[in-house]
Every structure is written in C-alpha cells, then in structure tokens.
C-alpha cells in the first residue's frame, strides 16, 4: 500500500478554513491548480456520494464528510497516468483540519492511501498536486 502526506499551517481560524474547503463541488479557493470543477449527478457537495470531475480528468467521489471533526475523504475513481483506473485501486484521499491553539491558525493535513504496483510513481504524481493545493489554500486565506 502506498501513501502521500502533506501539511501546512494557514493563517486562518479553523471555522473559516473549514467553511472554505468543506463543499466538494466548490474549489474556487484552489485557483489556478483547479481550473474546472464539473459536478456529476444530483447529490450536493456536502453529502457523501457527491461526485465531481476536476480539470476534465480526475473523477472523484466524496466518501465521508465530518463537520464535527472537520475532515472529509474521497476516492479517485479514474484519472490520468498513475491514478488511472487500471493503474491504482482503493485510492482514498483525506483532508483534515486541526486548530493551532496558541496562534489561532489551522493545521491542514492532506493525505492519501492506495494500492498500486507503481506506488512511488503515484506518490511522485500526487504529492506535488497536494502541495500546490495547500499553497493555493494558504494564499486564498491570506497567508
């Protein structure tokens, strides 16, 4: 099993940070990393089962959304290269927030686990994307 782990601290309180990222269909904070989000189906972006296509190539499904613990998880159902349906299985990404209590900031953790015969290639592909998404969130929230 392979995995990715990336994190950052954003200069924003946890409530504001959560409200910014919790809707699976809203990624305006992620510009320019995510240029296009296409909602698939009728399930709203705050309900498990919501589906989306990012940038025309990443097909994802919201698996869990936990407002109390400020975290969500999603599957990548198909995508380019090492995250294509025939190259990886059981891909589960997770985003979780934690308060930084002494500063009022938020620790944002973006991780994933997956099965692949090319685990290193999946990590080499996904880690820079997660790093860019975290940097975009940090910038959007004014850090």
Order of alpha helices (4+ residues) and beta strands (2+ residues): beta-alpha-beta-beta-beta-beta-beta-beta-alpha
